[in-house]
Amino acid sequence: MSLSFGISPALVTPFTDGGVDVRRLAAHAQDCMARGCRTATIFGTTGEGPSVGSAERDRVAREMISLGVPADRMVEGVIACSLEEAAESTSRALRRGADAVLLAPPFYFRPVPDDTVFEWYASVFDAVGTGIRDVLLYHIPGMTGVPLSHHVIKRLLERFPRAIRGVKDSAGDSEATFALIKAFPELEILVGDERYLGRACAAGAAGSICGVANIVPEAIIDLAKAGGDDPRIVELVDEITRYPIIPMVKALLAHLRQDGVWALARPPLPTMSGRDAARAIELLMRIRQSAEGVV
């Protein structure tokens, strides 16, 4: 099968002294890519993107590049309500050479009709101008409350044929994902739920941007290539989703790095206790210990 996009960890964000610790973040991105991930995604949902202001996101991306993370191996998340912020953040990412921009719909006013979701995206694309490219539409209605229907995607493709590269589907509905793959074979469909990632890749998905690739990238890459589900990953994700997902992933990475900074979440998210993470740590270490070359 052809995984044209591959696997991109939705990087968790380390915070120290109230700000983003860019050195830790850059080193983590480089480690994930050295272990087989084609790109790394900053400031998506798992990266607490909505909790980081646009100026700080811009500074962090520039500093990561200066620390040796290639701009063209970064996907930059843009999760904003205002047209101005969404367009400016998208423009900055593309100007510095980002591989792609993961662009979520506005999330405050809801429900909203398809026509106005289309108009919002169209206005952002028009504001970015001729440089618009490699946009990944971000379908995560459980967080945004604004689903991206096939109708909206089709209209955007017709109006901006060179702008849209794919859709990241984080709705967690496997049948809907398979329908998306069938409806839009020209797009890179990326799967956010690791539990059925293998089956989706076998059906034509192009890869994934996902949280578990922070901690076991080799296993995620292997299951995507194999085209079948991995019961170990299913069990781990089931355990992660019993708790607030982002703090749990951060707690797991903190355990692997033996570095408590990674566990710290930015309010309003809580920081996960080691006790709550104990079972997930056990499952994670089983996967790590069975992977060749992972210590």
PyMOL commands that set and color helices and strands:
alter all, ss='L'
color gray80, all
select helices_A, chain A and resi 22-34+49-51+54-66+71-73+83-95+114-131+141-144+150-159+174-183+194-202+212-214+217-226+231-240+245-257+260-263+274-290
alter helices_A, ss='H'
color red, helices_A
select strands_A, chain A and resi 6-9+15-16+19-20+40-42+74-78+100-103+135-139+164-169+188-191+207-210
alter strands_A, ss='S'
color yellow, strands_A
deselect
rebuild
show_as cartoon
